[in-house]
Amino acid sequence: MPLQWNMFESPRPTPGVLALAAVFVAAGLTHFVAPQFFDRIVPPGLPMPAQAATLISGAAELAGGLGLLHPATRPAARWGLLVLLLAVFPANVYMAQEPQKFGVPAWVAWARLPLQPLLMWAVWRAGRQGRKR
């Protein structure tokens, strides 16, 4: 059965969903425009080249951000972005452990870590919107 807009309570993304989508699309684009920073924060020992990890995570951010915009794809975008946020968390920890390598103050690198669960919560909530109830 084809999806129909009227099957969903909220076919249009809310301002919060739009903002969250914009954050992920912008971050994803940055992975392609300025990949050097992201390549550097890939933790050593990852079983793939840093550049590949950067491009894959950037593509996932783009796809997830765009996926939040349509009610039919929001649930899949939610799960994809949650997996992505878990997958990149080690890079955030690595950056916090050695902030001098990345040219950021230690407090900034450490302050990012508790923001990750908040971002995950926002993704969880955004991905629920638009589902048939």
Secondary structure, DSSP 4 states (H G I P E B T S, - for coil): ----GGGSS--SPPHHHHHHHHHHHHHHHHHHHSHHHHHHHSPTT-SS-HHHHHHHHHHHHHHHHHHTTSTTTHHHHHHHHHHHHHHHHHHHHHHHHSGGGGT--HHHHHHHHHHHHHHHHHHHHHHHTT---
